[in-house]
Amino acid sequence: MDTHATRRSLLARAAALAAVPAIGSVVADTALGSPAVAADATDLPDYAPVPPSSLGPAINSQGYYVGRIKRNLYWVTDGTYVSAFLTTRDGVVLLDAPPSLGHNIQRAIDDVTKPSGLTNKVTHLIYSHHHSDHAGGSGIFGRRVTRIGHSETRRLLIRDNDPNKPAPEETFDDHRVLHIGGERIELAWHGANHTPDNIYIHLPDHDTLMLVDIALPGWVPFANLNINEDIPGSLLAPAKALTYPWTTFIGGHLGRLGTRHDLKIHQDYMADLDTEIRRALTTVDATPYFVKYGNNTWAAVKTYLDEVIAVASRPVVTKYTGTLAAADVFTESNAFMLMESIRLDGGFGMTVHD
């Protein structure tokens, strides 16, 4: 066998790697269907325990927890999703309406406003972005609520045409300052990140910043970097968030509030994953995979990239297990998305054919 010719053939086939798209998976809601055969718990995989520092407060018998952040700013969670609301002399300003919280949002508002004699009426609802898991409970509050969001959020919600998440009537492009009931709320769009319309919600008088689906306090990102639509933008978002003055962070998920330290840990996790991916792309040899699978290019590409992901993820999982919950659950999925961004957005490892 002409080994030089074989090597050239393998390298030519390896060029197919350049055409692999960055594909995000869609996770179906378990409520959409039931398994034909119930899983035996003994057959399910084991994962590292969740660090106590990653857990939030206990949920009440109705399935939610409501707590004060500062003064008249409160947060509510069901342990998976997080919303917030501001009580004012003129009404309640709601920040996101996750459908999983649903009517518990109003119950939480009632818990806070009834003892103090404040109005419990939601007068304004601010969308962080258009995704249904954060906006899909909006319809509960009827037509008399003033909905506010980015101009792209309006376009996307009109496109979606879902009565559960009516499009905002009031929009902005880059910055907007709201004055509602004597309170100040600063809205800003600093470029696409998790979605094209995901915004920064700053409450300066409450030392709080809300930025959803970027960093999840105490946890690694959900699969595929939170089903990310713009990975380079999302990698820049925490640094932009840290330029604001705040002490409390609302990330939109997983039952607890965050701190500036949580954002820095998220940045460290992503930086370590980036380093290990670049190292693995440089050191893992693609040749055996193309030798074994011959003209089945996708089989060769898949098995090669699976190995790159495994090699890159291993030290990151080891480092962050016990610090970030689910490091052993979603790091490989996150590594795949980041790897494809490193290759396809950044051009790492791409060579121009002679």
Secondary structure, 3 states (H helix, E strand, C coil): CCHHHHHHHHHHHHHHHHHCCCCCCCCCCHHHCCCCCCCCHHHCCCCCCCCHHHCCCCCCCCCCEEEEEECCEEEEECCCEEEEEEEECCEEEEECCCCCCCCHHHHHHHHHHHHHCCCCCEEEEECCCCCHHHHCCHHHHCCCCEEEEEHHHHHHHHHHCCCCCCCCCEEECCEEEEEECCEEEEEECCCCCCCCCCCEEEEHHHCEEECCCCCECCECCCHHHHHCCCHHHHHHHHHHHHCCCCCEEECCECCCCECHHHHHHHHHHHHHHHHHHHHHHHHCCCHHHHHHHCCCHHHHHHHHHHHHHHHHHHHHHHHHCCCCECHHHHHHHHHHHHHHHHHHCCCCCCCCCC
